[in-house]
């Protein structure tokens, strides 16, 4: 999708994938900066690690505690840090700036794919680490009425709920399954990447028939066991393709300074993932 977007914008750029071990992440970021890359995307397990490895954290990365997009910036003659695309020649001073485009993407995808407004909604979130933590903080900031957090290690869910409840946002969070119906269940765990895996929740503690909709951040396979179970229970369902699309489009806008061609990127993404 990124290469399709770059081509549509007339950019002489190429988006490439590199496998980097966590212990090599700092040197990889520094190497990309030294070679004057325009930017990077980071995925699991690098997003939280990168917070301490970039020169500057945008408010989005500070708020959500994770970096999924890096933009390399140069110091202009006027003293302003600008993306490297703004310079005809590489400036003397270059820095790495970390952003988070995941948080906005999950809310936009839920709204567009399921027709759900987060403000005032009751949500059960499965997973409190990495993507789950970012999602929980964003949902709370958007004004979710009640947020139920379930994690394999429940103490982690409890800590996250306490952080939300003491942050001053207009939302209430608690660890554990709800004893009421909810508008939405979100799977932010990796359970479901393989068809033979068990469900990411305890159906005895919370039957999906008590949920209006279900969202799985996993996008391959297109229908995970969780989404199949949710559909059978009468839920509206959506997978994480929209989240992947919107976080990528936002990253391209950060690097290029142009509006991303979202529909072109969507077609490329669907074709690549689902054939």
C-alpha positions as CSV (number, residue, x, y, z in Angstrom):
1,X,0.0,0.0,0.0
2,X,2.9,2.4,0.7
3,X,4.5,1.9,-2.6
4,X,1.2,2.4,-4.3
5,X,0.6,5.6,-2.4
6,X,4.1,6.9,-3.1
7,X,3.7,6.2,-6.8
8,X,0.3,8.0,-6.9
9,X,1.9,11.0,-5.2
10,X,4.8,11.0,-7.8
11,X,7.4,10.4,-5.1
12,X,10.7,8.7,-6.2
13,X,10.7,6.6,-3.0
14,X,10.6,2.9,-2.2
15,X,9.1,1.2,0.9
16,X,11.1,-1.8,2.0
17,X,10.8,-4.3,4.8
18,X,13.7,-5.1,7.2
19,X,13.8,-7.7,9.9
20,X,15.5,-6.2,12.9
21,X,16.1,-7.9,16.3
22,X,15.1,-5.9,19.4
23,X,18.7,-5.6,20.6
24,X,19.6,-4.1,17.2
25,X,16.8,-1.6,17.0
26,X,18.8,1.4,18.2
27,X,21.6,0.9,15.7
28,X,19.0,0.3,12.9
29,X,17.3,3.6,13.6
30,X,20.7,5.4,13.8
31,X,21.8,3.7,10.5
32,X,18.6,4.8,8.7
33,X,19.2,8.3,10.0
34,X,22.8,8.3,8.8
35,X,21.7,7.1,5.3
36,X,19.0,9.9,5.2
37,X,16.0,7.7,5.1
38,X,12.8,9.8,5.0
39,X,11.3,7.7,7.7
40,X,10.5,4.3,9.2
41,X,7.5,2.2,10.4
42,X,8.0,0.0,13.4
43,X,5.9,-3.0,14.4
44,X,5.9,-5.6,17.1
45,X,8.0,-5.8,19.3
46,X,9.6,-2.4,18.6
47,X,7.0,0.2,19.3
48,X,7.5,0.7,23.0
49,X,11.2,0.2,22.9
50,X,11.6,3.0,20.4
51,X,10.3,5.6,22.7
52,X,13.7,5.8,24.4
53,X,15.6,5.6,21.2
54,X,14.4,8.6,19.1
55,X,15.7,12.1,19.5
56,X,12.2,13.6,19.8
57,X,8.7,12.3,20.8
58,X,5.6,13.8,19.2
59,X,2.7,14.4,21.5
60,X,1.0,11.3,20.0
61,X,3.9,9.1,21.0
62,X,4.1,10.6,24.4
63,X,0.4,10.1,25.0
64,X,0.1,6.5,23.9
65,X,3.6,5.4,25.0
66,X,4.5,3.8,21.7
67,X,6.2,4.7,18.4
68,X,5.1,3.1,15.2
69,X,6.3,5.9,12.8
70,X,9.6,7.7,12.7
71,X,10.2,10.8,10.5
72,X,13.8,12.0,10.0
73,X,13.9,15.7,10.2
74,X,16.4,18.4,9.4
75,X,17.0,21.8,11.1
76,X,16.1,24.6,8.7
77,X,17.9,28.0,8.5
78,X,14.9,29.5,10.3
79,X,15.4,27.1,13.2
80,X,12.4,24.8,12.5
81,X,12.6,21.0,12.3
82,X,11.2,19.9,8.9
83,X,10.9,16.5,7.2
84,X,13.8,15.7,5.0
85,X,11.6,16.0,1.9
86,X,11.6,19.8,2.5
87,X,15.3,20.1,1.8
88,X,17.1,20.2,-1.6
89,X,20.3,19.2,0.2
90,X,20.7,17.2,3.4
91,X,20.9,19.6,6.3
92,X,23.8,19.6,8.7
93,X,21.6,18.6,11.7
94,X,19.2,15.6,11.4
95,X,17.1,14.1,14.1
96,X,14.7,11.2,14.5
97,X,11.1,12.1,15.5
98,X,8.7,9.4,16.8
99,X,5.0,9.5,16.2
100,X,2.0,7.2,16.9
101,X,-0.5,6.8,14.1
102,X,-2.1,3.6,15.5
103,X,-4.4,5.2,18.1
104,X,-6.3,7.4,15.6
105,X,-6.5,4.5,13.1
106,X,-8.3,2.2,15.5
107,X,-11.0,4.7,16.3
108,X,-11.4,5.7,12.6
109,X,-11.7,2.0,11.6
110,X,-14.2,1.2,14.3
111,X,-16.3,4.2,13.3
112,X,-16.2,3.5,9.5
113,X,-16.3,-0.3,9.5
114,X,-18.8,-0.9,12.3
115,X,-20.6,2.4,12.6
116,X,-19.7,2.8,16.3
117,X,-18.8,6.1,18.0
118,X,-16.5,5.4,20.9
119,X,-17.8,8.3,23.0
120,X,-20.4,6.9,25.4
121,X,-19.8,3.3,24.4
122,X,-19.2,0.3,26.6
123,X,-16.2,-1.7,25.4
124,X,-14.5,-4.9,26.3
125,X,-10.8,-4.9,25.3
126,X,-8.9,-8.2,25.1
127,X,-5.2,-7.5,25.6
128,X,-3.5,-4.9,27.7
129,X,0.0,-4.9,26.3
130,X,1.5,-3.2,23.2
131,X,-1.4,-2.6,20.8
132,X,-3.9,-3.2,23.6
133,X,-2.4,-0.6,25.8
134,X,-2.4,2.0,23.0
135,X,-6.0,1.2,22.2
136,X,-7.1,1.4,25.8
137,X,-5.6,4.8,26.4
138,X,-7.1,6.1,23.1
139,X,-10.5,4.7,23.9
140,X,-10.4,6.4,27.3
141,X,-9.3,9.7,25.8
142,X,-12.3,9.5,23.3
143,X,-14.7,9.3,26.2
144,X,-15.7,5.6,26.3
145,X,-18.4,5.2,29.0
146,X,-16.9,2.1,30.5
147,X,-13.9,0.1,29.5
148,X,-13.4,-3.5,30.6
149,X,-9.8,-4.8,30.3
150,X,-8.9,-8.5,30.1
151,X,-5.4,-9.7,29.8
152,X,-3.6,-13.1,30.2
153,X,-1.8,-11.5,33.2
154,X,-4.7,-9.7,34.9
155,X,-2.4,-7.6,37.1
156,X,-1.3,-5.8,33.9
157,X,-4.9,-5.1,33.1
158,X,-5.5,-3.8,36.6
159,X,-2.5,-1.5,36.4
160,X,-3.7,-0.1,33.0
161,X,-7.2,0.5,34.4
162,X,-5.7,2.3,37.4
163,X,-3.7,4.5,35.1
164,X,-6.8,5.4,33.1
165,X,-8.9,6.1,36.2
166,X,-6.3,8.5,37.6
167,X,-5.5,10.3,34.4
168,X,-8.4,12.7,34.6
169,X,-10.2,11.5,31.4
170,X,-14.0,11.2,31.4
171,X,-14.0,7.4,31.3
172,X,-14.2,4.5,33.8
173,X,-12.0,1.5,33.4
174,X,-11.8,-1.8,35.3
175,X,-10.1,-5.1,35.0
176,X,-12.2,-8.2,34.3
177,X,-15.2,-9.3,32.2
178,X,-18.4,-7.1,32.3
179,X,-21.6,-8.2,34.0
180,X,-23.6,-6.1,31.4
181,X,-24.0,-6.0,27.7
182,X,-21.4,-4.1,25.7
183,X,-21.4,-2.2,22.4
184,X,-18.1,-3.6,21.2
185,X,-15.5,-6.3,21.9
186,X,-12.0,-5.7,20.6
187,X,-9.3,-8.3,20.3
188,X,-5.9,-6.7,20.6
189,X,-4.0,-9.9,21.3
190,X,-2.2,-12.1,18.7
191,X,-4.5,-15.0,19.4
192,X,-6.1,-16.0,16.1
193,X,-3.1,-15.6,13.8
194,X,-3.3,-19.3,13.4
195,X,-6.6,-21.1,12.6
196,X,-6.0,-23.8,15.2
197,X,-5.6,-21.4,18.1
198,X,-8.1,-21.1,20.9
199,X,-10.3,-18.0,21.3
200,X,-8.8,-15.0,23.0
201,X,-11.5,-14.8,25.6
202,X,-13.4,-17.0,28.1
203,X,-16.8,-17.6,26.7
204,X,-18.1,-18.8,30.1
205,X,-17.2,-15.4,31.6
206,X,-18.7,-13.4,28.7
207,X,-20.8,-14.8,25.9
208,X,-20.5,-12.8,22.7
209,X,-24.2,-12.7,22.4
210,X,-24.0,-9.9,24.9
211,X,-22.0,-7.7,22.5
212,X,-23.3,-5.6,19.7
213,X,-20.1,-5.8,17.6
214,X,-16.7,-7.4,17.5
215,X,-13.4,-6.0,16.1
216,X,-10.2,-8.0,15.6
217,X,-7.0,-6.1,15.0
218,X,-5.7,-9.2,13.2
219,X,-6.3,-8.9,9.4
220,X,-4.8,-12.1,8.2
221,X,-6.7,-14.4,8.2
222,X,-9.6,-12.2,7.2
223,X,-11.9,-14.0,9.5
224,X,-10.3,-15.3,12.7
225,X,-11.9,-17.9,15.0
226,X,-12.9,-14.9,17.3
227,X,-14.7,-13.2,14.4
228,X,-16.4,-16.4,13.3
229,X,-17.7,-16.9,16.9
230,X,-18.8,-13.3,17.1
231,X,-20.7,-13.6,13.8
232,X,-22.4,-16.8,14.9
233,X,-23.5,-14.9,18.1
234,X,-25.1,-12.2,16.0
235,X,-22.4,-9.5,16.2
236,X,-21.5,-7.1,13.5
237,X,-17.8,-7.8,12.7
238,X,-14.7,-6.2,11.2
239,X,-11.0,-7.1,11.1
240,X,-8.0,-4.9,11.4
241,X,-7.5,-4.1,7.7
242,X,-8.9,-0.6,8.2
243,X,-6.6,0.1,11.1
244,X,-3.6,-1.1,9.1
245,X,-4.7,1.2,6.2
246,X,-5.3,4.3,8.2
247,X,-2.1,4.1,10.3
248,X,-0.2,3.7,7.1
249,X,-1.9,6.5,5.3
250,X,-1.2,8.8,8.3
251,X,2.5,7.8,8.2
252,X,2.8,8.6,4.5
253,X,1.3,12.0,5.2
254,X,3.9,12.6,7.9
255,X,6.7,11.7,5.5
256,X,5.4,13.4,2.4
257,X,3.5,16.4,3.6
258,X,0.7,15.5,1.2
259,X,-2.7,13.9,1.6
260,X,-2.5,10.2,1.2
261,X,-4.4,8.5,-1.6
262,X,-6.4,6.3,0.7
263,X,-8.5,4.5,-1.8
264,X,-5.5,3.6,-4.0
265,X,-3.7,2.3,-0.9
266,X,-6.8,0.3,0.2
267,X,-7.0,-1.4,-3.2
268,X,-3.3,-2.3,-3.1
269,X,-3.6,-3.6,0.5
270,X,-6.6,-5.8,-0.2
271,X,-5.0,-7.2,-3.4
272,X,-1.7,-7.9,-1.6
273,X,-3.2,-9.5,1.5
274,X,-6.2,-11.4,0.1
275,X,-5.2,-11.8,-3.5
